[in-house]
Amino acid sequence: MVQQGWQQSSYCSEGNACVNVSADAEGIYLRESSAPEVTLRAARHPFRVLLLQLKEGVIDG
């Protein structure tokens, strides 16, 4: 797991309740800023499909 660096949503206000995202050749990584020691890994294609379905309203997020 070699992430290039964590990015934080521009919708995140000041504080420790933000989602951070990172990516490398192995996949997409997510963590919460208040608990950065816990990381969730998702494969690229399924994560892309999930985001597209959320944007299209197929999944109620």
C-alpha positions as CSV (number, residue, x, y, z in Angstrom):
1,M,0.0,0.0,0.0
2,V,1.8,3.1,-1.3
3,Q,-0.6,6.0,-1.5
4,Q,0.6,9.2,-3.2
5,G,-0.9,11.5,-0.6
6,W,-4.3,12.0,1.0
7,Q,-6.9,14.4,-0.4
8,Q,-9.7,15.9,1.5
9,S,-13.1,17.0,0.2
10,S,-13.5,20.7,-0.4
11,Y,-16.9,20.3,1.3
12,C,-15.2,19.5,4.6
13,S,-15.4,22.2,7.1
14,E,-12.7,22.7,9.7
15,G,-12.4,19.8,12.1
16,N,-11.9,16.1,12.2
17,A,-15.1,14.8,10.6
18,C,-13.8,14.5,7.0
19,V,-13.2,11.7,4.6
20,N,-9.8,11.5,3.0
21,V,-9.1,9.7,-0.3
22,S,-5.9,8.4,-1.7
23,A,-5.1,6.1,-4.7
24,D,-2.3,4.0,-6.0
25,A,-1.9,1.1,-8.5
26,E,-3.6,-1.3,-6.0
27,G,-6.8,0.7,-5.5
28,I,-8.6,3.5,-3.8
29,Y,-8.2,4.2,-0.1
30,L,-10.6,5.9,2.2
31,R,-10.1,7.1,5.8
32,E,-11.9,9.4,8.3
33,S,-9.8,12.3,9.5
34,S,-10.8,11.6,13.1
35,A,-9.5,8.0,12.8
36,P,-6.6,8.0,10.2
37,E,-5.2,4.7,11.5
38,V,-8.3,2.9,10.0
39,T,-8.1,2.6,6.2
40,L,-10.6,1.1,3.8
41,R,-9.4,-0.2,0.4
42,A,-11.6,-0.5,-2.7
43,A,-10.7,-1.9,-6.1
44,R,-10.8,0.9,-8.7
45,H,-13.5,-0.4,-11.0
46,P,-16.2,-1.3,-8.4
47,F,-15.5,2.1,-6.6
48,R,-16.0,3.9,-9.9
49,V,-19.3,2.1,-10.5
50,L,-20.4,3.0,-7.0
51,L,-19.6,6.7,-7.5
52,L,-21.4,6.7,-10.9
53,Q,-24.5,5.1,-9.4
54,L,-24.6,7.6,-6.6
55,K,-24.3,10.5,-9.0
56,E,-27.1,9.1,-11.2
57,G,-29.3,8.5,-8.2
58,V,-29.4,4.7,-8.8
59,I,-28.3,4.4,-5.2
60,D,-29.8,6.7,-2.5
61,G,-26.7,7.9,-0.7
